[in-house]
Amino acid sequence: MINDTYKYDSVTVANYIIAFANENKFFINMTKLQKLLYIAYGVYLSVKNERLTNEHPQAWPYGPVFPTTRNRLIKKDFSEISLSDENLEKIARDSEMESLMKLVFGSYGSKTAAYLTEWSHKPGSPWDRTVKQPSFSWGDRIPDSYIQEYFKTLISPKA
C-alpha cells in the first residue's frame, strides 16, 4: 500500500525542475515541465512508496497534468527561476532530490515536449489506463497504484 504522505509541495518541485533545467542548459516549457514532474513523481513513488508532491497528476488530453502547478506557473518566465532562489533553498540542498533530477534529466531531459507527451500516451501507461475507464472524465486523477506499477517496470534495480 502506498503511504499517503508526500515530500514537497508540487509548485516547489516544479520550480526546482525548472531551475535544474536552466542550470544544466535543458530547454523547458510548460508541457515539458508537466511531463518531467510526472516522471519524477512516478520514479519517486515507485522507489519510496510515497508521493513526491502533495498534488496528484490528472488525466488531461495532452497527458498527465498537475493543475495547481500549471495554474501557478503558467505566466512565469521560466528563465528567471534558478537554484539560488530563496524559496528553493531546502530542496536544492536535498541530495535525494538532486539524485532524482539527475536520473530524470539523464533519461528524459533532452526529449522534446512532443516526445514526452507521446510517451505519456503509450498503450498501457497510467494515463492510457485512466482514460479508458468506463466512467472517465477529463481531469480525473491518475491512480497512484497505476503510476507506481508502471514506473516499477521502467526502473531496474542496481546490481
Contact map, one row per residue, 1 for C-alpha under 8 A:
111000000000000000000000000000000000000000000000100000000000000000000000000000000000000000000000000000000000000000000000000000000000000000000000000000000000000
111100000000000000000000000000000000000000000000110000000000000000000000000000000000000000000000000000000000000000000000000000000000000000000001100000000000000
111110000000000000000000000000000000000000000000111000000000000000000000000000000000000000000000000000000000000000000000000000000000000000000000000000000000000
011111000000000000000000000000000000000000000000011000000000000000000000000000000000000000000000000000000000000000000000000000000000000000000000000000000000000
001111100000000000000000000000000000000000000000011001000000000000000000000000000000000000000000000000000000000000000000000000000000000000000000000000000000000
000111111000000000000000000000000000000000000000011111000000000000000000000000000000000000000000000000000000000000000000000000000000000000000000000000000000000
000011111000000000000000000000000000000000000000001111000000000000000000000000000000000000000000000000000000000000000000000000000000000000000000000000000000000
000001111101100000000000000000000000000000000000000111000000000000000000000000000000000000000000000000000000000000000000000000000000000000000000000000000000000
000001111111100000000000000000000000000000000000000011100000000000000000000000000000000000000000000000000000000000000000000000000000000000000000000000000000000
000000011111110000000000000000000000000000000000000111100000000001011000000000000000000000000000000000000000000000000000000000000000000000000000000000000000000
000000001111111000000000000000000000000000000000000000000000000000011001100000000000000000000000000000000000000000000000000000000000000000000000000000000000000
000000011111111100000000000000000000000000000000000000000000000000000000000000000000001100100000000000000000000000000000000000000000000000000000000000000000000
000000011111111110000000000000000000100000000000000010000000000000000000000000000000000000100000000000000000000000000000000000000000000000000000000000000000000
000000000111111111000000000000001100100000000000000000000000000000001000000000000000000000000000000000000000000000000000000000000000000000000000000000000000000
000000000011111111100000000000000000000000000000000000000000000000000000000000001000000100000000000000000000000000000000000000000000000000000000000000000000000
000000000001111111110000000000000000000000000000000000000000000000000000000000000110000100110000000000000000000000000000000000000000000000000000000000000000000
000000000000111111111000000000001001100000000000000000000000000000000000000000000000000000000000000010000000000000000000000000000000000000000000000000000000000
000000000000011111111100000100001000000000000000000000000000000000000000000001001100000000000000000000000000000000000000000000000000000000000000000000000000000
000000000000001111111110000000000000000000000000000000000000000000000000000000001110000000000000000000000000000000000000000000000000000000000000000000000000000
000000000000000111111111000000000000000000000000000000000000000000000000000000000110000000000000000010000000000000000000000000000000000000000000000000000000000
000000000000000011111111111100000000000000000000000000000000000000000000000000000000000000000000000000000000100000000000000000000000000000000000000000000000000
000000000000000001111111111100000000000000000000000000000000000000000000000000101100000000000000000000000000000000000000000000000000000000000000000000000000000
000000000000000000111111110000000000000000000000000000000000000000000000000000000110000000000000000000000000000000000000000000000000000000000000000000000000000
000000000000000000011111110000000000000000000000000000000000000000000000000000000000000000000000000000000000000000000000000000000000000000000000000000000000000
000000000000000000001111111000000000000000000000000000000000000000000000000000000000000000000000000000000000000000000000000000000000000000000000000000000000000
000000000000000000001111111100000000000000000000000000000000000000000000000000000000000000000000000000000000110000000000000000000000000000000000000000000000000
000000000000000000001100111110000000000000000000000000000000000000000000000000000000000000000000000000000000010000000000000000000000000000000000000000000000000
000000000000000001001100011111011000000000000000000000000000000000000000000001000000000000000000000000000000000000000000000000000000000000000000000000000000000
000000000000000000000000001111111000000000000000000000000000000000000000000001000000000000000000000000000000000010000000000000000000000000000000000000000000000
000000000000000000000000000111111100000000000000000000000000000000000100010000000000000000000000000000000000000000000000000000000000000000000000000000000000000
000000000000000000000000000011111110000000000000000000000000000000000000000000000000000000000000000000000000000010001000000000000000000000000000000000000000000
000000000000000000000000000111111111000000000000000000000000000000000000000000000000000000000000000000000000000110010000000000000000000000000000000000000000000
000000000000010011000000000111111111100000000000000000000000000000000000000000000000000000000000000000000000000000000000000000000000000000000000000000000000000
000000000000010000000000000001111111110000000000000000000000000111000100000000000000000000000000000000000000000000000000000000000000000000000000000000000000000
000000000000000000000000000000111111111000000000000000000000001110000000000000000000000000000000000000000000000010011001000000000000000000000000000000000000000
000000000000000010000000000000011111111100000000000000000000000000000000000000000000000000000000000000010001100000000000000000000000000000000000000000000000000
000000000000110010000000000000001111111110000000000000000000000000000000000000000000000000000000000000000000000000000000000000000000000000000000000000000000000
000000000000000000000000000000000111111111000000000000001000000110000000000000000000000000000000000000000000000000000000000000000000000000000000000000000000000
000000000000000000000000000000000011111111100000000000000000000000000000000000000000000000000000000000010000000000000000000000000000000000000000000000000000000
000000000000000000000000000000000001111111110000000100000000000000000000000000000000000000000000000110010000000000000000000000000000000000000000000000000000000
000000000000000000000000000000000000111111111000001110000000000000000000000000000000000000000000000000000000000000000000000000000000000000000000000000000000000
000000000000000000000000000000000000011111111100000000000000000000000000000000000000000000000000000000000000000000000000000000000000000000000000001100100000000
000000000000000000000000000000000000001111111110000000000000000000000000000000000000000000000000000100000000000000000000000000000000000000000000000100110010000
000000000000000000000000000000000000000111111111111100000000000000000000000000000000000000000000000100000000000000000000000000000000000000000000000000000000000
000000000000000000000000000000000000000011111111111100000000000000000000000000000000000000000000000000000000000000000000000000000000000000000001001100000000000
000000000000000000000000000000000000000001111111110000000000000000000000000000000000000000000000000000000000000000000000000000000000000000000000001110110000000
000000000000000000000000000000000000000000111111100000000000000000000000000000000000000000000000000000000000000000000000000000000000000000000000000000010000000
000000000000000000000000000000000000000000011111111000000000000000000000000000000000000000000000000000000000000000000000000000000000000000000000000000000000000
111000000000000000000000000000000000000000011111111000000000000000000000000000000000000000000000000000000000000000000000000000000000000000000000000100000000000
011111000000000000000000000000000000000000011101111100000000000000000000000000000000000000000000000000000000000000000000000000000000000000000000000000000000000
001111100000000000000000000000000000000010011001111111000000000000000000000000000000000000000000000000000000000000000000000000000000000000000000000000000000000
000001110100000000000000000000000000000110011000011111000000000000000000000000000000000000000000000000000000000000000000000000000000000000000000000000000000000
000001111100100000000000000000000000000010000000001111110000000000000000000000000000000000000000000000000000000000000000000000000000000000000000000000000000000
000011111100000000000000000000000000000000000000001111110000000000000000000000000000000000000000000000000000000000000000000000000000000000000000000000000000000
000000001100000000000000000000000000000000000000000011111000000001010000000000000000000000000000000000000000000000000000000000000000000000000000000000000000000
000000000000000000000000000000000000000000000000000011111100000001000000000000000000000000000000000000000000000000000000000000000000000000001101000000000000000
000000000000000000000000000000000000010000000000000000111110000111100000000000000000000000000000000000000000000000000000000000000000000000001100000000000000000
000000000000000000000000000000000000000000000000000000011111000111100000000000000000000000000000000000000000000000000000000000000000000001111100000000000000000
000000000000000000000000000000000000000000000000000000001111101110000000000000000000000000000000000000000000000000000000000000100110000001111100000000000000000
000000000000000000000000000000000000000000000000000000000111111110000000000000000000000000000000000000000000000000000000000000000000000001100000000000000000000
000000000000000000000000000000000000000000000000000000000011111000000000000000000000000000000000000000000000000000000000000000000000000001000000000000000000000
000000000000000000000000000000000000000000000000000000000001111100000000000000000000000000000000000000000000000000001000000000000000000000000000000000000000000
000000000000000000000000000000000010000000000000000000000011111110000000000000000000000000000000000000000000000000001001100000100000000000000000000000000000000
000000000000000000000000000000000110010000000000000000001111011111000000000000000000000000000000000000000000000000000001000000100000000000000100000000000000000
000000000000000000000000000000000110010000000000000000001111001111100100000000000000000000000000000000000000000000000000000000000000000000000000000000000000000
000000000100000000000000000000000100000000000000000000111100000111111100000000000000000000000000000000000000000000000000000000000000000000000000000000000000000
000000000000000000000000000000000000000000000000000000001100000011111110000000000000000000000000000000000000000000000000000000000000000000000000000000000000000
000000000110000000000000000000000000000000000000000000100000000001111111000000000000000000000000000000000000000000000000000000000000000000000000000000000000000
000000000110010000000000000000000000000000000000000000000000000001111111100000000000000000000000000000000000000000000000000000000000000000000000000000000000000
000000000000000000000000000001000100000000000000000000000000000011111111110000000000000000000000000000000000000000000000000000000000000000000000000000000000000
000000000000000000000000000000000000000000000000000000000000000000111111110000000000000000000000000000000000000000000000000000000000000000000000000000000000000
000000000010000000000000000000000000000000000000000000000000000000011111111000000000000000000000000000000000000000000000000000000000000000000000000000000000000
000000000010000000000000000000000000000000000000000000000000000000001111111100000000000000000000000000000000000000000000000000000000000000000000000000000000000
000000000000000000000000000001000000000000000000000000000000000000000111111100000000000000000000000000000000000000000000000000000000000000000000000000000000000
000000000000000000000000000000000000000000000000000000000000000000000001111110000000000000000000000000000000000000000000000000000000000000000000000000000000000
000000000000000000000000000000000000000000000000000000000000000000000000111111000000000000000000000000000000000000000000000000000000000000000000000000000000000
000000000000000000000000000000000000000000000000000000000000000000000000001111111000000000000000000000000000000000000000000000000000000000000000000000000000000
000000000000000001000000000110000000000000000000000000000000000000000000000111111000000000000000000000000000000000000000000000000000000000000000000000000000000
000000000000000000000100000000000000000000000000000000000000000000000000000011111100000000000000000000000000000000000000000000000000000000000000000000000000000
000000000000000000000000000000000000000000000000000000000000000000000000000011111100000000000000000000000000000000000000000000000000000000000000000000000000000
000000000000001001100100000000000000000000000000000000000000000000000000000011111110100000000000000000000000000000000000000000000000000000000000000000000000000
000000000000000101110110000000000000000000000000000000000000000000000000000000111111100000000000000000000000000000000000000000000000000000000000000000000000000
000000000000000100110010000000000000000000000000000000000000000000000000000000001111100110010000000000000000000000000000000000000000000000000000000000000000000
000000000000000000000000000000000000000000000000000000000000000000000000000000000111110110000000000000000000000000000000000000000000000000000000000000000000000
000000000000000000000000000000000000000000000000000000000000000000000000000000001111111110000000000000000000000000000000000000000000000000000000000000000000000
000000000000000000000000000000000000000000000000000000000000000000000000000000000001111110000000000000000000000000000000000000000000000000000000000000000000000
000000000001000000000000000000000000000000000000000000000000000000000000000000000000111111000000000000000000000000000000000000000000000000000000000000000000000
000000000001001100000000000000000000000000000000000000000000000000000000000000000011111111110000000000000000000000000000000000000000000000000000000000000000000
000000000000000000000000000000000000000000000000000000000000000000000000000000000011111111111000000000000000000000000000000000000000000000000000000000000000000
000000000000000000000000000000000000000000000000000000000000000000000000000000000000001111111100000000000000000000000000000000000000000000000000000000000000000
000000000001100100000000000000000000000000000000000000000000000000000000000000000000000111111100100000000000000000000000000000000000000000000000000000000000000
000000000000000100000000000000000000000000000000000000000000000000000000000000000010000111111110110000000000000000000000000000000000000000000000000000000000000
000000000000000000000000000000000000000000000000000000000000000000000000000000000000000011111110000000000000000000000000000000000000000000000000000000000000000
000000000000000000000000000000000000000000000000000000000000000000000000000000000000000001111111110000000000000000000000000000000000000000000000000000000000000
000000000000000000000000000000000000000000000000000000000000000000000000000000000000000000011111111000000000000000000000000000000000000000000000000000000000000
000000000000000000000000000000000000000000000000000000000000000000000000000000000000000000000111111100000000000000000000000000000000000000000000000000000000000
000000000000000000000000000000000000000000000000000000000000000000000000000000000000000000110111111110000000000000000000000000000000000000000000000000000000000
000000000000000000000000000000000000000000000000000000000000000000000000000000000000000000010111111111000000000000000000000000000000000000000000000000000000000
000000000000000000000000000000000000000000000000000000000000000000000000000000000000000000000011111111100000000000000000000000000000000000000000000000000000000
000000000000000000000000000000000000000100110000000000000000000000000000000000000000000000000001111111110000000000000000000000000000000000000000000000000000000
000000000000000010010000000000000000000100000000000000000000000000000000000000000000000000000000111111111100000000000000000000000000000000000000000000000000000
000000000000000000000000000000000000000000000000000000000000000000000000000000000000000000000000011111111100000000000000000000000000000000000000000000000000000
000000000000000000000000000000000000000000000000000000000000000000000000000000000000000000000000001111111110000000000000000000000000000000000000000000000000000
000000000000000000000000000000000001001100000000000000000000000000000000000000000000000000000000000111111111100000000000000000000000000000000000000000000000000
000000000000000000000000000000000000000000000000000000000000000000000000000000000000000000000000000011111111110000000000000000000000000000000000000000000000000
000000000000000000000000000000000000000000000000000000000000000000000000000000000000000000000000000011111111110000000000000000000000000000000000000000000000000
000000000000000000000000000000000000000000000000000000000000000000000000000000000000000000000000000000111111110000000000000000000000000000000000000000000000000
000000000000000000000000000000000001000000000000000000000000000000000000000000000000000000000000000000011111111000010000000000000000000000000000000000000000000
000000000000000000001000010000000001000000000000000000000000000000000000000000000000000000000000000000011111111000000000000000000000000000000000000000000000000
000000000000000000000000011000000000000000000000000000000000000000000000000000000000000000000000000000001111111100000000000000000000000000000000000000000000000
000000000000000000000000000000000000000000000000000000000000000000000000000000000000000000000000000000000001111110110000000000000000000000000000000000000000000
000000000000000000000000000000010000000000000000000000000000000000000000000000000000000000000000000000000000011111110000000000000000000000000000000000000000000
000000000000000000000000000010110010000000000000000000000000000000000000000000000000000000000000000000000000001111111000000000000000000000000000000000000000000
000000000000000000000000000000000000000000000000000000000000000000000000000000000000000000000000000000000000000111111100000000000000000000000000000000000000000
000000000000000000000000000000000000000000000000000000000000000000000000000000000000000000000000000000000000001111111110000000000000000000000000000000000000000
000000000000000000000000000000010010000000000000000000000000000000000000000000000000000000000000000000000001001111111111000000000000000000000000000000000000000
000000000000000000000000000000100010000000000000000000000000011000000000000000000000000000000000000000000000000011111111100000000000000000000000000000000000000
000000000000000000000000000000000000000000000000000000000000000000000000000000000000000000000000000000000000000001111111110000000000000000000000000000000000000
000000000000000000000000000000000000000000000000000000000000000000000000000000000000000000000000000000000000000000111111110000000000000000000000000000000000000
000000000000000000000000000000000010000000000000000000000000001100000000000000000000000000000000000000000000000000011111110010110000000000000000000000000000000
000000000000000000000000000000000000000000000000000000000000001000000000000000000000000000000000000000000000000000001111111010110000000000000000000000000000000
000000000000000000000000000000000000000000000000000000000000000000000000000000000000000000000000000000000000000000000111111110010000000000000000000000000000000
000000000000000000000000000000000000000000000000000000000000000000000000000000000000000000000000000000000000000000000000111110011000000000000000000000000000000
000000000000000000000000000000000000000000000000000000000000000000000000000000000000000000000000000000000000000000000000011111011000000000000000000000000000000
000000000000000000000000000000000000000000000000000000000000000000000000000000000000000000000000000000000000000000000001111111111000000000000000010001000000000
000000000000000000000000000000000000000000000000000000000000000000000000000000000000000000000000000000000000000000000000000111111100000000000110011001000000000
000000000000000000000000000000000000000000000000000000000010001100000000000000000000000000000000000000000000000000000001100011111110000000000100000000000000000
000000000000000000000000000000000000000000000000000000000000000000000000000000000000000000000000000000000000000000000001111111111111000000000000000000000000000
000000000000000000000000000000000000000000000000000000000000000000000000000000000000000000000000000000000000000000000000001111111111100000000000010000000000000
000000000000000000000000000000000000000000000000000000000010000000000000000000000000000000000000000000000000000000000000000001111111100100010110000000000000000
000000000000000000000000000000000000000000000000000000000010000000000000000000000000000000000000000000000000000000000000000000111111100111000000000000000000000
000000000000000000000000000000000000000000000000000000000000000000000000000000000000000000000000000000000000000000000000000000011111110100000000000000000000000
000000000000000000000000000000000000000000000000000000000000000000000000000000000000000000000000000000000000000000000000000000001111111100000000000000000000000
000000000000000000000000000000000000000000000000000000000000000000000000000000000000000000000000000000000000000000000000000000000001111100000000000000000000000
000000000000000000000000000000000000000000000000000000000000000000000000000000000000000000000000000000000000000000000000000000000000111110000000000000000000000
000000000000000000000000000000000000000000000000000000000000000000000000000000000000000000000000000000000000000000000000000000000111111111010000000000000000000
000000000000000000000000000000000000000000000000000000000000000000000000000000000000000000000000000000000000000000000000000000000010001111110000000000000000000
000000000000000000000000000000000000000000000000000000000111100000000000000000000000000000000000000000000000000000000000000000000010000111110000000000000000000
000000000000000000000000000000000000000000000000000000000111000000000000000000000000000000000000000000000000000000000000000000000000000011111000000000000000000
000000000000000000000000000000000000000000000000000000000110000000000000000000000000000000000000000000000000000000000000000000000100000111111100000000000000000
000000000000000000000000000000000000000000000000000000011110000000000000000000000000000000000000000000000000000000000000000000000000000000111110000000000000000
000000000000000000000000000000000000000000000000000000011110000100000000000000000000000000000000000000000000000000000000000001100100000000011111011000000000000
000000000000000000000000000000000000000000000000000000000000000000000000000000000000000000000000000000000000000000000000000001000100000000001111111000000000000
010000000000000000000000000000000000000000001000000000010000000000000000000000000000000000000000000000000000000000000000000000000000000000000111111100000000000
010000000000000000000000000000000000000000000000000000000000000000000000000000000000000000000000000000000000000000000000000000000000000000000011111110000000000
000000000000000000000000000000000000000000000000000000000000000000000000000000000000000000000000000000000000000000000000000011001000000000000111111111000000000
000000000000000000000000000000000000000001001100000000000000000000000000000000000000000000000000000000000000000000000000000001000000000000000111111111100000000
000000000000000000000000000000000000000001101100100000000000000000000000000000000000000000000000000000000000000000000000000000000000000000000001111111110000000
000000000000000000000000000000000000000000000100000000000000000000000000000000000000000000000000000000000000000000000000000000000000000000000000111111111000000
000000000000000000000000000000000000000000000000000000000000000000000000000000000000000000000000000000000000000000000000000011000000000000000000011111111100000
000000000000000000000000000000000000000001100100000000000000000000000000000000000000000000000000000000000000000000000000000000000000000000000000001111111110000
000000000000000000000000000000000000000000100110000000000000000000000000000000000000000000000000000000000000000000000000000000000000000000000000000111111111000
000000000000000000000000000000000000000000000000000000000000000000000000000000000000000000000000000000000000000000000000000000000000000000000000000011111111000
000000000000000000000000000000000000000000000000000000000000000000000000000000000000000000000000000000000000000000000000000000000000000000000000000001111111000
000000000000000000000000000000000000000000100000000000000000000000000000000000000000000000000000000000000000000000000000000000000000000000000000000000111111100
000000000000000000000000000000000000000000000000000000000000000000000000000000000000000000000000000000000000000000000000000000000000000000000000000000011111110
000000000000000000000000000000000000000000000000000000000000000000000000000000000000000000000000000000000000000000000000000000000000000000000000000000000011111
000000000000000000000000000000000000000000000000000000000000000000000000000000000000000000000000000000000000000000000000000000000000000000000000000000000001111
000000000000000000000000000000000000000000000000000000000000000000000000000000000000000000000000000000000000000000000000000000000000000000000000000000000000111
